[in-house]
């Protein structure tokens, strides 16, 4: 459990993010029966999601890397 250990959180981030992977969302969208308008809107939202997903993952990794190497209080 990573709640208090940055190194474990960093390892878990590499294995699995809390947010659904964009590939899984894409697959869900492809399996849904959507109208052309809905499909177009879902595609726009998915592209936005992928951009933000990458940004959040990079930011989280950066924070965890700093915390993982920081000295711990006694």
CHARMM internal coordinates of N, CA and C (Angstrom, degrees):
IC EDIT
DIST 1 N 1 CA 1.4598
DIST 1 CA 1 C 1.5267
ANGL 1 N 1 CA 1 C 108.16
DIST 1 C 2 N 1.3143
ANGL 1 CA 1 C 2 N 116.59
DIHE 1 N 1 CA 1 C 2 N 131.23
DIST 2 N 2 CA 1.4542
ANGL 1 C 2 N 2 CA 121.41
DIHE 1 CA 1 C 2 N 2 CA -171.14
DIST 2 CA 2 C 1.5127
ANGL 2 N 2 CA 2 C 114.61
DIHE 1 C 2 N 2 CA 2 C -93.94
DIST 2 C 3 N 1.3008
ANGL 2 CA 2 C 3 N 120.20
DIHE 2 N 2 CA 2 C 3 N 3.75
DIST 3 N 3 CA 1.4561
ANGL 2 C 3 N 3 CA 121.79
DIHE 2 CA 2 C 3 N 3 CA -171.43
DIST 3 CA 3 C 1.5264
ANGL 3 N 3 CA 3 C 113.59
DIHE 2 C 3 N 3 CA 3 C -54.28
DIST 3 C 4 N 1.3204
ANGL 3 CA 3 C 4 N 116.81
DIHE 3 N 3 CA 3 C 4 N -31.52
DIST 4 N 4 CA 1.4532
ANGL 3 C 4 N 4 CA 118.95
DIHE 3 CA 3 C 4 N 4 CA -177.59
DIST 4 CA 4 C 1.5224
ANGL 4 N 4 CA 4 C 112.67
DIHE 3 C 4 N 4 CA 4 C -123.52
DIST 4 C 5 N 1.3146
ANGL 4 CA 4 C 5 N 118.45
DIHE 4 N 4 CA 4 C 5 N -0.22
DIST 5 N 5 CA 1.4592
ANGL 4 C 5 N 5 CA 120.89
DIHE 4 CA 4 C 5 N 5 CA -176.85
DIST 5 CA 5 C 1.5295
ANGL 5 N 5 CA 5 C 110.06
DIHE 4 C 5 N 5 CA 5 C -121.62
DIST 5 C 6 N 1.3249
ANGL 5 CA 5 C 6 N 116.01
DIHE 5 N 5 CA 5 C 6 N 108.65
DIST 6 N 6 CA 1.4638
ANGL 5 C 6 N 6 CA 121.36
DIHE 5 CA 5 C 6 N 6 CA -177.02
DIST 6 CA 6 C 1.5273
ANGL 6 N 6 CA 6 C 111.67
DIHE 5 C 6 N 6 CA 6 C -64.46
DIST 6 C 7 N 1.3264
ANGL 6 CA 6 C 7 N 117.55
DIHE 6 N 6 CA 6 C 7 N -36.16
DIST 7 N 7 CA 1.4717
ANGL 6 C 7 N 7 CA 119.49
DIHE 6 CA 6 C 7 N 7 CA 179.70
DIST 7 CA 7 C 1.5236
ANGL 7 N 7 CA 7 C 110.93
DIHE 6 C 7 N 7 CA 7 C -63.44
DIST 7 C 8 N 1.3237
ANGL 7 CA 7 C 8 N 117.08
DIHE 7 N 7 CA 7 C 8 N -43.24
DIST 8 N 8 CA 1.4528
ANGL 7 C 8 N 8 CA 120.68
DIHE 7 CA 7 C 8 N 8 CA 177.98
DIST 8 CA 8 C 1.5190
ANGL 8 N 8 CA 8 C 110.79
DIHE 7 C 8 N 8 CA 8 C -64.37
DIST 8 C 9 N 1.3325
ANGL 8 CA 8 C 9 N 116.53
DIHE 8 N 8 CA 8 C 9 N -40.54
DIST 9 N 9 CA 1.4636
ANGL 8 C 9 N 9 CA 120.67
DIHE 8 CA 8 C 9 N 9 CA 178.26
DIST 9 CA 9 C 1.5217
ANGL 9 N 9 CA 9 C 110.81
DIHE 8 C 9 N 9 CA 9 C -62.42
DIST 9 C 10 N 1.3236
ANGL 9 CA 9 C 10 N 116.64
DIHE 9 N 9 CA 9 C 10 N -39.67
DIST 10 N 10 CA 1.4554
ANGL 9 C 10 N 10 CA 120.98
DIHE 9 CA 9 C 10 N 10 CA 178.64
DIST 10 CA 10 C 1.5293
ANGL 10 N 10 CA 10 C 110.36
DIHE 9 C 10 N 10 CA 10 C -64.87
DIST 10 C 11 N 1.3296
ANGL 10 CA 10 C 11 N 116.82
DIHE 10 N 10 CA 10 C 11 N -42.01
DIST 11 N 11 CA 1.4684
ANGL 10 C 11 N 11 CA 121.05
DIHE 10 CA 10 C 11 N 11 CA 176.87
DIST 11 CA 11 C 1.5193
ANGL 11 N 11 CA 11 C 110.67
DIHE 10 C 11 N 11 CA 11 C -62.51
DIST 11 C 12 N 1.3274
ANGL 11 CA 11 C 12 N 116.75
DIHE 11 N 11 CA 11 C 12 N -44.93
DIST 12 N 12 CA 1.4558
ANGL 11 C 12 N 12 CA 120.61
DIHE 11 CA 11 C 12 N 12 CA -178.97
DIST 12 CA 12 C 1.5238
ANGL 12 N 12 CA 12 C 111.58
DIHE 11 C 12 N 12 CA 12 C -66.74
DIST 12 C 13 N 1.3265
ANGL 12 CA 12 C 13 N 116.84
DIHE 12 N 12 CA 12 C 13 N -33.10
DIST 13 N 13 CA 1.4589
ANGL 12 C 13 N 13 CA 120.05
DIHE 12 CA 12 C 13 N 13 CA 177.40
DIST 13 CA 13 C 1.5259
ANGL 13 N 13 CA 13 C 110.17
DIHE 12 C 13 N 13 CA 13 C -62.81
DIST 13 C 14 N 1.3193
ANGL 13 CA 13 C 14 N 115.94
DIHE 13 N 13 CA 13 C 14 N -37.37
DIST 14 N 14 CA 1.4604
ANGL 13 C 14 N 14 CA 119.56
DIHE 13 CA 13 C 14 N 14 CA 178.66
DIST 14 CA 14 C 1.5246
ANGL 14 N 14 CA 14 C 110.92
DIHE 13 C 14 N 14 CA 14 C -67.32
DIST 14 C 15 N 1.3320
ANGL 14 CA 14 C 15 N 117.35
DIHE 14 N 14 CA 14 C 15 N -31.32
DIST 15 N 15 CA 1.4594
ANGL 14 C 15 N 15 CA 121.34
DIHE 14 CA 14 C 15 N 15 CA -178.31
DIST 15 CA 15 C 1.5187
ANGL 15 N 15 CA 15 C 112.27
DIHE 14 C 15 N 15 CA 15 C -84.32
DIST 15 C 16 N 1.3326
ANGL 15 CA 15 C 16 N 116.34
DIHE 15 N 15 CA 15 C 16 N -43.05
DIST 16 N 16 CA 1.4526
ANGL 15 C 16 N 16 CA 119.30
DIHE 15 CA 15 C 16 N 16 CA -172.66
DIST 16 CA 16 C 1.5211
ANGL 16 N 16 CA 16 C 109.48
DIHE 15 C 16 N 16 CA 16 C -162.03
DIST 16 C 17 N 1.3032
ANGL 16 CA 16 C 17 N 115.97
DIHE 16 N 16 CA 16 C 17 N 127.57
DIST 17 N 17 CA 1.4658
ANGL 16 C 17 N 17 CA 120.77
DIHE 16 CA 16 C 17 N 17 CA 176.17
DIST 17 CA 17 C 1.5190
ANGL 17 N 17 CA 17 C 108.84
DIHE 16 C 17 N 17 CA 17 C -88.62
DIST 17 C 18 N 1.3062
ANGL 17 CA 17 C 18 N 115.75
DIHE 17 N 17 CA 17 C 18 N 159.11
DIST 18 N 18 CA 1.4595
ANGL 17 C 18 N 18 CA 119.95
DIHE 17 CA 17 C 18 N 18 CA 178.51
DIST 18 CA 18 C 1.5229
ANGL 18 N 18 CA 18 C 111.23
DIHE 17 C 18 N 18 CA 18 C -69.22
DIST 18 C 19 N 1.3247
ANGL 18 CA 18 C 19 N 115.68
DIHE 18 N 18 CA 18 C 19 N -38.57
DIST 19 N 19 CA 1.4623
ANGL 18 C 19 N 19 CA 119.80
DIHE 18 CA 18 C 19 N 19 CA 178.63
DIST 19 CA 19 C 1.5242
ANGL 19 N 19 CA 19 C 109.90
DIHE 18 C 19 N 19 CA 19 C -74.22
DIST 19 C 20 N 1.3352
ANGL 19 CA 19 C 20 N 117.21
DIHE 19 N 19 CA 19 C 20 N 148.75
DIST 20 N 20 CA 1.4691
ANGL 19 C 20 N 20 CA 118.84
DIHE 19 CA 19 C 20 N 20 CA 177.25
DIST 20 CA 20 C 1.5242
ANGL 20 N 20 CA 20 C 110.40
DIHE 19 C 20 N 20 CA 20 C -61.47
DIST 20 C 21 N 1.2986
ANGL 20 CA 20 C 21 N 115.83
DIHE 20 N 20 CA 20 C 21 N 138.94
DIST 21 N 21 CA 1.4462
ANGL 20 C 21 N 21 CA 121.10
DIHE 20 CA 20 C 21 N 21 CA 177.79
DIST 21 CA 21 C 1.5276
ANGL 21 N 21 CA 21 C 109.32
DIHE 20 C 21 N 21 CA 21 C -62.84
DIST 21 C 22 N 1.3397
ANGL 21 CA 21 C 22 N 117.65
DIHE 21 N 21 CA 21 C 22 N 136.82
DIST 22 N 22 CA 1.4703
ANGL 21 C 22 N 22 CA 119.92
DIHE 21 CA 21 C 22 N 22 CA 179.89
DIST 22 CA 22 C 1.5297
ANGL 22 N 22 CA 22 C 113.60
DIHE 21 C 22 N 22 CA 22 C -54.56
DIST 22 C 23 N 1.3260
ANGL 22 CA 22 C 23 N 117.59
DIHE 22 N 22 CA 22 C 23 N -32.14
DIST 23 N 23 CA 1.4664
ANGL 22 C 23 N 23 CA 120.16
DIHE 22 CA 22 C 23 N 23 CA 178.58
DIST 23 CA 23 C 1.5213
ANGL 23 N 23 CA 23 C 110.33
DIHE 22 C 23 N 23 CA 23 C -63.92
DIST 23 C 24 N 1.3290
ANGL 23 CA 23 C 24 N 117.01
DIHE 23 N 23 CA 23 C 24 N -39.70
DIST 24 N 24 CA 1.4601
ANGL 23 C 24 N 24 CA 120.03
DIHE 23 CA 23 C 24 N 24 CA 178.70
DIST 24 CA 24 C 1.5255
ANGL 24 N 24 CA 24 C 110.49
DIHE 23 C 24 N 24 CA 24 C -66.43
DIST 24 C 25 N 1.3299
ANGL 24 CA 24 C 25 N 116.40
DIHE 24 N 24 CA 24 C 25 N -40.66
DIST 25 N 25 CA 1.4683
ANGL 24 C 25 N 25 CA 118.84
DIHE 24 CA 24 C 25 N 25 CA 177.05
DIST 25 CA 25 C 1.5153
ANGL 25 N 25 CA 25 C 110.77
DIHE 24 C 25 N 25 CA 25 C -62.87
DIST 25 C 26 N 1.3202
ANGL 25 CA 25 C 26 N 116.61
DIHE 25 N 25 CA 25 C 26 N -42.69
DIST 26 N 26 CA 1.4689
ANGL 25 C 26 N 26 CA 120.40
DIHE 25 CA 25 C 26 N 26 CA 178.09
DIST 26 CA 26 C 1.5218
ANGL 26 N 26 CA 26 C 110.60
DIHE 25 C 26 N 26 CA 26 C -58.26
DIST 26 C 27 N 1.3379
ANGL 26 CA 26 C 27 N 116.59
DIHE 26 N 26 CA 26 C 27 N -43.93
DIST 27 N 27 CA 1.4593
ANGL 26 C 27 N 27 CA 120.32
DIHE 26 CA 26 C 27 N 27 CA 179.40
DIST 27 CA 27 C 1.5220
ANGL 27 N 27 CA 27 C 111.35
DIHE 26 C 27 N 27 CA 27 C -63.61
DIST 27 C 28 N 1.3271
ANGL 27 CA 27 C 28 N 116.88
DIHE 27 N 27 CA 27 C 28 N -38.91
DIST 28 N 28 CA 1.4703
ANGL 27 C 28 N 28 CA 120.33
DIHE 27 CA 27 C 28 N 28 CA 177.68
DIST 28 CA 28 C 1.5269
ANGL 28 N 28 CA 28 C 110.51
DIHE 27 C 28 N 28 CA 28 C -63.25
DIST 28 C 29 N 1.3285
ANGL 28 CA 28 C 29 N 115.47
DIHE 28 N 28 CA 28 C 29 N -41.32
DIST 29 N 29 CA 1.4634
ANGL 28 C 29 N 29 CA 120.24
DIHE 28 CA 28 C 29 N 29 CA 179.49
DIST 29 CA 29 C 1.5243
ANGL 29 N 29 CA 29 C 109.87
DIHE 28 C 29 N 29 CA 29 C -63.79
DIST 29 C 30 N 1.3307
ANGL 29 CA 29 C 30 N 116.61
DIHE 29 N 29 CA 29 C 30 N -43.12
DIST 30 N 30 CA 1.4643
ANGL 29 C 30 N 30 CA 120.25
DIHE 29 CA 29 C 30 N 30 CA -179.24
DIST 30 CA 30 C 1.5197
ANGL 30 N 30 CA 30 C 112.41
DIHE 29 C 30 N 30 CA 30 C -64.53
DIST 30 C 31 N 1.3224
ANGL 30 CA 30 C 31 N 117.33
DIHE 30 N 30 CA 30 C 31 N -30.64
DIST 31 N 31 CA 1.4674
ANGL 30 C 31 N 31 CA 121.13
DIHE 30 CA 30 C 31 N 31 CA -178.85
DIST 31 CA 31 C 1.5357
ANGL 31 N 31 CA 31 C 112.71
DIHE 30 C 31 N 31 CA 31 C -82.51
DIST 31 C 32 N 1.3145
ANGL 31 CA 31 C 32 N 116.62
DIHE 31 N 31 CA 31 C 32 N -18.00
DIST 32 N 32 CA 1.4716
ANGL 31 C 32 N 32 CA 120.29
DIHE 31 CA 31 C 32 N 32 CA -178.45
DIST 32 CA 32 C 1.5266
ANGL 32 N 32 CA 32 C 110.19
DIHE 31 C 32 N 32 CA 32 C -79.31
DIST 32 C 33 N 1.3039
ANGL 32 CA 32 C 33 N 115.39
DIHE 32 N 32 CA 32 C 33 N 147.41
DIST 33 N 33 CA 1.4601
ANGL 32 C 33 N 33 CA 120.44
DIHE 32 CA 32 C 33 N 33 CA 175.60
DIST 33 CA 33 C 1.5193
ANGL 33 N 33 CA 33 C 107.92
DIHE 32 C 33 N 33 CA 33 C -91.96
DIST 33 C 34 N 1.3263
ANGL 33 CA 33 C 34 N 115.10
DIHE 33 N 33 CA 33 C 34 N 98.64
DIST 34 N 34 CA 1.4558
ANGL 33 C 34 N 34 CA 121.41
DIHE 33 CA 33 C 34 N 34 CA -175.97
DIST 34 CA 34 C 1.5230
ANGL 34 N 34 CA 34 C 110.16
DIHE 33 C 34 N 34 CA 34 C -112.30
DIST 34 C 35 N 1.3076
ANGL 34 CA 34 C 35 N 114.94
DIHE 34 N 34 CA 34 C 35 N 152.40
DIST 35 N 35 CA 1.4618
ANGL 34 C 35 N 35 CA 119.22
DIHE 34 CA 34 C 35 N 35 CA 171.58
DIST 35 CA 35 C 1.5268
ANGL 35 N 35 CA 35 C 107.75
DIHE 34 C 35 N 35 CA 35 C -71.67
DIST 35 C 36 N 1.3191
ANGL 35 CA 35 C 36 N 118.61
DIHE 35 N 35 CA 35 C 36 N 162.83
DIST 36 N 36 CA 1.4696
ANGL 35 C 36 N 36 CA 119.37
DIHE 35 CA 35 C 36 N 36 CA 177.40
DIST 36 CA 36 C 1.5273
ANGL 36 N 36 CA 36 C 112.34
DIHE 35 C 36 N 36 CA 36 C -56.07
DIST 36 C 37 N 1.3203
ANGL 36 CA 36 C 37 N 117.44
DIHE 36 N 36 CA 36 C 37 N -38.60
DIST 37 N 37 CA 1.4632
ANGL 36 C 37 N 37 CA 120.53
DIHE 36 CA 36 C 37 N 37 CA 179.44
DIST 37 CA 37 C 1.5260
ANGL 37 N 37 CA 37 C 110.93
DIHE 36 C 37 N 37 CA 37 C -66.44
DIST 37 C 38 N 1.3268
ANGL 37 CA 37 C 38 N 115.95
DIHE 37 N 37 CA 37 C 38 N -43.15
DIST 38 N 38 CA 1.4640
ANGL 37 C 38 N 38 CA 119.51
DIHE 37 CA 37 C 38 N 38 CA 178.05
DIST 38 CA 38 C 1.5270
ANGL 38 N 38 CA 38 C 111.07
DIHE 37 C 38 N 38 CA 38 C -63.75
DIST 38 C 39 N 1.3276
ANGL 38 CA 38 C 39 N 116.74
DIHE 38 N 38 CA 38 C 39 N -42.19
DIST 39 N 39 CA 1.4578
ANGL 38 C 39 N 39 CA 120.87
DIHE 38 CA 38 C 39 N 39 CA -179.65
DIST 39 CA 39 C 1.5275
ANGL 39 N 39 CA 39 C 110.66
DIHE 38 C 39 N 39 CA 39 C -62.41
DIST 39 C 40 N 1.3187
ANGL 39 CA 39 C 40 N 116.85
DIHE 39 N 39 CA 39 C 40 N -41.37
DIST 40 N 40 CA 1.4606
ANGL 39 C 40 N 40 CA 120.35
DIHE 39 CA 39 C 40 N 40 CA 178.55
DIST 40 CA 40 C 1.5259
ANGL 40 N 40 CA 40 C 110.98
DIHE 39 C 40 N 40 CA 40 C -63.69
DIST 40 C 41 N 1.3273
ANGL 40 CA 40 C 41 N 116.60
DIHE 40 N 40 CA 40 C 41 N -43.91
DIST 41 N 41 CA 1.4680
ANGL 40 C 41 N 41 CA 120.59
DIHE 40 CA 40 C 41 N 41 CA 179.17
DIST 41 CA 41 C 1.5321
ANGL 41 N 41 CA 41 C 110.73
DIHE 40 C 41 N 41 CA 41 C -65.98
DIST 41 C 42 N 1.3339
ANGL 41 CA 41 C 42 N 117.46
DIHE 41 N 41 CA 41 C 42 N -41.45
DIST 42 N 42 CA 1.4673
ANGL 41 C 42 N 42 CA 120.46
DIHE 41 CA 41 C 42 N 42 CA 177.66
DIST 42 CA 42 C 1.5218
ANGL 42 N 42 CA 42 C 110.23
DIHE 41 C 42 N 42 CA 42 C -61.69
DIST 42 C 43 N 1.3262
ANGL 42 CA 42 C 43 N 117.33
DIHE 42 N 42 CA 42 C 43 N -39.58
DIST 43 N 43 CA 1.4607
ANGL 42 C 43 N 43 CA 121.26
DIHE 42 CA 42 C 43 N 43 CA 178.49
DIST 43 CA 43 C 1.5239
ANGL 43 N 43 CA 43 C 110.67
DIHE 42 C 43 N 43 CA 43 C -62.51
DIST 43 C 44 N 1.3259
ANGL 43 CA 43 C 44 N 117.13
DIHE 43 N 43 CA 43 C 44 N -42.92
DIST 44 N 44 CA 1.4643
ANGL 43 C 44 N 44 CA 120.53
DIHE 43 CA 43 C 44 N 44 CA 177.48
DIST 44 CA 44 C 1.5281
ANGL 44 N 44 CA 44 C 110.99
DIHE 43 C 44 N 44 CA 44 C -62.27
DIST 44 C 45 N 1.3232
ANGL 44 CA 44 C 45 N 115.68
DIHE 44 N 44 CA 44 C 45 N -44.90
DIST 45 N 45 CA 1.4651
ANGL 44 C 45 N 45 CA 119.57
DIHE 44 CA 44 C 45 N 45 CA 179.92
DIST 45 CA 45 C 1.5197
ANGL 45 N 45 CA 45 C 111.27
DIHE 44 C 45 N 45 CA 45 C -65.56
DIST 45 C 46 N 1.3340
ANGL 45 CA 45 C 46 N 116.99
DIHE 45 N 45 CA 45 C 46 N -38.17
DIST 46 N 46 CA 1.4615
ANGL 45 C 46 N 46 CA 120.21
DIHE 45 CA 45 C 46 N 46 CA 179.25
DIST 46 CA 46 C 1.5236
ANGL 46 N 46 CA 46 C 110.90
DIHE 45 C 46 N 46 CA 46 C -63.33
DIST 46 C 47 N 1.3173
ANGL 46 CA 46 C 47 N 117.47
DIHE 46 N 46 CA 46 C 47 N -42.05
DIST 47 N 47 CA 1.4684
ANGL 46 C 47 N 47 CA 120.00
DIHE 46 CA 46 C 47 N 47 CA 178.38
DIST 47 CA 47 C 1.5273
ANGL 47 N 47 CA 47 C 110.91
DIHE 46 C 47 N 47 CA 47 C -62.34
DIST 47 C 48 N 1.3101
ANGL 47 CA 47 C 48 N 117.00
DIHE 47 N 47 CA 47 C 48 N -41.10
DIST 48 N 48 CA 1.4625
ANGL 47 C 48 N 48 CA 121.04
DIHE 47 CA 47 C 48 N 48 CA 176.51
DIST 48 CA 48 C 1.5302
ANGL 48 N 48 CA 48 C 110.28
DIHE 47 C 48 N 48 CA 48 C -63.48
DIST 48 C 49 N 1.3261
ANGL 48 CA 48 C 49 N 116.30
DIHE 48 N 48 CA 48 C 49 N -43.62
DIST 49 N 49 CA 1.4615
ANGL 48 C 49 N 49 CA 122.01
DIHE 48 CA 48 C 49 N 49 CA 179.43
DIST 49 CA 49 C 1.5275
ANGL 49 N 49 CA 49 C 110.41
DIHE 48 C 49 N 49 CA 49 C -60.30
DIST 49 C 50 N 1.3310
ANGL 49 CA 49 C 50 N 116.94
DIHE 49 N 49 CA 49 C 50 N -44.99
DIST 50 N 50 CA 1.4658
ANGL 49 C 50 N 50 CA 120.13
DIHE 49 CA 49 C 50 N 50 CA -179.03
DIST 50 CA 50 C 1.5219
ANGL 50 N 50 CA 50 C 110.80
DIHE 49 C 50 N 50 CA 50 C -61.87
DIST 50 C 51 N 1.3142
ANGL 50 CA 50 C 51 N 116.77
DIHE 50 N 50 CA 50 C 51 N -40.73
DIST 51 N 51 CA 1.4640
ANGL 50 C 51 N 51 CA 120.39
DIHE 50 CA 50 C 51 N 51 CA 178.63
DIST 51 CA 51 C 1.5263
ANGL 51 N 51 CA 51 C 110.97
DIHE 50 C 51 N 51 CA 51 C -63.21
DIST 51 C 52 N 1.3193
ANGL 51 CA 51 C 52 N 116.41
DIHE 51 N 51 CA 51 C 52 N -48.64
DIST 52 N 52 CA 1.4640
ANGL 51 C 52 N 52 CA 120.26
DIHE 51 CA 51 C 52 N 52 CA -179.48
DIST 52 CA 52 C 1.5232
ANGL 52 N 52 CA 52 C 111.93
DIHE 51 C 52 N 52 CA 52 C -68.34
DIST 52 C 53 N 1.3116
ANGL 52 CA 52 C 53 N 117.00
DIHE 52 N 52 CA 52 C 53 N -37.05
DIST 53 N 53 CA 1.4681
ANGL 52 C 53 N 53 CA 121.53
DIHE 52 CA 52 C 53 N 53 CA 178.16
DIST 53 CA 53 C 1.5243
ANGL 53 N 53 CA 53 C 109.85
DIHE 52 C 53 N 53 CA 53 C -58.07
DIST 53 C 54 N 1.3273
ANGL 53 CA 53 C 54 N 116.50
DIHE 53 N 53 CA 53 C 54 N -46.36
DIST 54 N 54 CA 1.4668
ANGL 53 C 54 N 54 CA 120.50
DIHE 53 CA 53 C 54 N 54 CA 178.78
DIST 54 CA 54 C 1.5135
ANGL 54 N 54 CA 54 C 112.01
DIHE 53 C 54 N 54 CA 54 C -63.75
DIST 54 C 55 N 1.3336
ANGL 54 CA 54 C 55 N 116.60
DIHE 54 N 54 CA 54 C 55 N -42.35
DIST 55 N 55 CA 1.4704
ANGL 54 C 55 N 55 CA 120.72
DIHE 54 CA 54 C 55 N 55 CA 179.45
DIST 55 CA 55 C 1.5271
ANGL 55 N 55 CA 55 C 111.23
DIHE 54 C 55 N 55 CA 55 C -62.35
DIST 55 C 56 N 1.3175
ANGL 55 CA 55 C 56 N 116.60
DIHE 55 N 55 CA 55 C 56 N -46.80
DIST 56 N 56 CA 1.4717
ANGL 55 C 56 N 56 CA 121.09
DIHE 55 CA 55 C 56 N 56 CA -178.59
DIST 56 CA 56 C 1.5259
ANGL 56 N 56 CA 56 C 110.67
DIHE 55 C 56 N 56 CA 56 C -65.32
DIST 56 C 57 N 1.3173
ANGL 56 CA 56 C 57 N 116.74
DIHE 56 N 56 CA 56 C 57 N -40.29
DIST 57 N 57 CA 1.4636
ANGL 56 C 57 N 57 CA 120.18
DIHE 56 CA 56 C 57 N 57 CA 179.00
DIST 57 CA 57 C 1.5250
ANGL 57 N 57 CA 57 C 110.78
DIHE 56 C 57 N 57 CA 57 C -63.08
DIST 57 C 58 N 1.3249
ANGL 57 CA 57 C 58 N 117.67
DIHE 57 N 57 CA 57 C 58 N -44.74
DIST 58 N 58 CA 1.4695
ANGL 57 C 58 N 58 CA 120.83
DIHE 57 CA 57 C 58 N 58 CA 178.82
DIST 58 CA 58 C 1.5319
ANGL 58 N 58 CA 58 C 111.22
DIHE 57 C 58 N 58 CA 58 C -63.99
DIST 58 C 59 N 1.3261
ANGL 58 CA 58 C 59 N 117.08
DIHE 58 N 58 CA 58 C 59 N -43.26
DIST 59 N 59 CA 1.4604
ANGL 58 C 59 N 59 CA 120.68
DIHE 58 CA 58 C 59 N 59 CA -179.66
DIST 59 CA 59 C 1.5251
ANGL 59 N 59 CA 59 C 110.61
DIHE 58 C 59 N 59 CA 59 C -64.46
DIST 59 C 60 N 1.3237
ANGL 59 CA 59 C 60 N 116.87
DIHE 59 N 59 CA 59 C 60 N -46.15
DIST 60 N 60 CA 1.4620
ANGL 59 C 60 N 60 CA 120.71
DIHE 59 CA 59 C 60 N 60 CA 178.71
DIST 60 CA 60 C 1.5123
ANGL 60 N 60 CA 60 C 112.06
DIHE 59 C 60 N 60 CA 60 C -61.10
DIST 60 C 61 N 1.3288
ANGL 60 CA 60 C 61 N 116.59
DIHE 60 N 60 CA 60 C 61 N -42.50
DIST 61 N 61 CA 1.4666
ANGL 60 C 61 N 61 CA 120.53
DIHE 60 CA 60 C 61 N 61 CA 179.08
DIST 61 CA 61 C 1.5280
ANGL 61 N 61 CA 61 C 110.51
DIHE 60 C 61 N 61 CA 61 C -62.56
DIST 61 C 62 N 1.3266
ANGL 61 CA 61 C 62 N 116.98
DIHE 61 N 61 CA 61 C 62 N -42.07
DIST 62 N 62 CA 1.4664
ANGL 61 C 62 N 62 CA 121.23
DIHE 61 CA 61 C 62 N 62 CA 179.59
DIST 62 CA 62 C 1.5239
ANGL 62 N 62 CA 62 C 111.03
DIHE 61 C 62 N 62 CA 62 C -61.15
DIST 62 C 63 N 1.3114
ANGL 62 CA 62 C 63 N 117.17
DIHE 62 N 62 CA 62 C 63 N -46.15
DIST 63 N 63 CA 1.4708
ANGL 62 C 63 N 63 CA 121.38
DIHE 62 CA 62 C 63 N 63 CA 178.98
DIST 63 CA 63 C 1.5228
ANGL 63 N 63 CA 63 C 110.49
DIHE 62 C 63 N 63 CA 63 C -61.88
DIST 63 C 64 N 1.3375
ANGL 63 CA 63 C 64 N 116.69
DIHE 63 N 63 CA 63 C 64 N -46.44
DIST 64 N 64 CA 1.4633
ANGL 63 C 64 N 64 CA 120.17
DIHE 63 CA 63 C 64 N 64 CA -178.24
DIST 64 CA 64 C 1.5222
ANGL 64 N 64 CA 64 C 112.30
DIHE 63 C 64 N 64 CA 64 C -65.51
DIST 64 C 65 N 1.3387
ANGL 64 CA 64 C 65 N 117.73
DIHE 64 N 64 CA 64 C 65 N -36.03
DIST 65 N 65 CA 1.4677
ANGL 64 C 65 N 65 CA 120.01
DIHE 64 CA 64 C 65 N 65 CA 177.83
DIST 65 CA 65 C 1.5224
ANGL 65 N 65 CA 65 C 111.16
DIHE 64 C 65 N 65 CA 65 C -62.89
DIST 65 C 66 N 1.3319
ANGL 65 CA 65 C 66 N 116.96
DIHE 65 N 65 CA 65 C 66 N -40.27
DIST 66 N 66 CA 1.4666
ANGL 65 C 66 N 66 CA 120.46
DIHE 65 CA 65 C 66 N 66 CA 177.81
DIST 66 CA 66 C 1.5244
ANGL 66 N 66 CA 66 C 110.46
DIHE 65 C 66 N 66 CA 66 C -66.27
DIST 66 C 67 N 1.3424
ANGL 66 CA 66 C 67 N 116.08
DIHE 66 N 66 CA 66 C 67 N -46.55
DIST 67 N 67 CA 1.4669
ANGL 66 C 67 N 67 CA 120.18
DIHE 66 CA 66 C 67 N 67 CA -179.19
DIST 67 CA 67 C 1.5187
ANGL 67 N 67 CA 67 C 112.20
DIHE 66 C 67 N 67 CA 67 C -65.59
DIST 67 C 68 N 1.3171
ANGL 67 CA 67 C 68 N 117.19
DIHE 67 N 67 CA 67 C 68 N -34.98
DIST 68 N 68 CA 1.4620
ANGL 67 C 68 N 68 CA 120.55
DIHE 67 CA 67 C 68 N 68 CA -178.06
DIST 68 CA 68 C 1.5153
ANGL 68 N 68 CA 68 C 111.87
DIHE 67 C 68 N 68 CA 68 C -66.67
DIST 68 C 69 N 1.3291
ANGL 68 CA 68 C 69 N 117.48
DIHE 68 N 68 CA 68 C 69 N -25.81
DIST 69 N 69 CA 1.4743
ANGL 68 C 69 N 69 CA 120.31
DIHE 68 CA 68 C 69 N 69 CA -178.68
DIST 69 CA 69 C 1.5228
ANGL 69 N 69 CA 69 C 112.32
DIHE 68 C 69 N 69 CA 69 C -102.05
DIST 69 C 70 N 1.3166
ANGL 69 CA 69 C 70 N 117.68
DIHE 69 N 69 CA 69 C 70 N -6.05
DIST 70 N 70 CA 1.4816
ANGL 69 C 70 N 70 CA 121.01
DIHE 69 CA 69 C 70 N 70 CA -178.70
DIST 70 CA 70 C 1.5244
ANGL 70 N 70 CA 70 C 110.03
DIHE 69 C 70 N 70 CA 70 C -75.13
DIST 70 C 71 N 1.3278
ANGL 70 CA 70 C 71 N 116.73
DIHE 70 N 70 CA 70 C 71 N 143.62
DIST 71 N 71 CA 1.4628
ANGL 70 C 71 N 71 CA 119.17
DIHE 70 CA 70 C 71 N 71 CA 175.67
DIST 71 CA 71 C 1.5321
ANGL 71 N 71 CA 71 C 110.15
DIHE 70 C 71 N 71 CA 71 C -63.98
DIST 71 C 72 N 1.3219
ANGL 71 CA 71 C 72 N 114.82
DIHE 71 N 71 CA 71 C 72 N 146.04
DIST 72 N 72 CA 1.4640
ANGL 71 C 72 N 72 CA 119.80
DIHE 71 CA 71 C 72 N 72 CA -179.88
DIST 72 CA 72 C 1.5228
ANGL 72 N 72 CA 72 C 109.84
DIHE 71 C 72 N 72 CA 72 C -93.60
DIST 72 C 73 N 1.3268
ANGL 72 CA 72 C 73 N 114.72
DIHE 72 N 72 CA 72 C 73 N 146.29
DIST 73 N 73 CA 1.4708
ANGL 72 C 73 N 73 CA 120.12
DIHE 72 CA 72 C 73 N 73 CA 175.35
DIST 73 CA 73 C 1.5073
ANGL 73 N 73 CA 73 C 109.69
DIHE 72 C 73 N 73 CA 73 C -72.39
DIST 73 C 74 N 1.2945
ANGL 73 CA 73 C 74 N 114.87
DIHE 73 N 73 CA 73 C 74 N 147.52
DIST 74 N 74 CA 1.4685
ANGL 73 C 74 N 74 CA 120.08
DIHE 73 CA 73 C 74 N 74 CA 178.91
DIST 74 CA 74 C 1.5019
ANGL 74 N 74 CA 74 C 110.93
DIHE 73 C 74 N 74 CA 74 C -98.66
END
COOR INIT
IC SEED 1 N 1 CA 1 C
IC BUILD
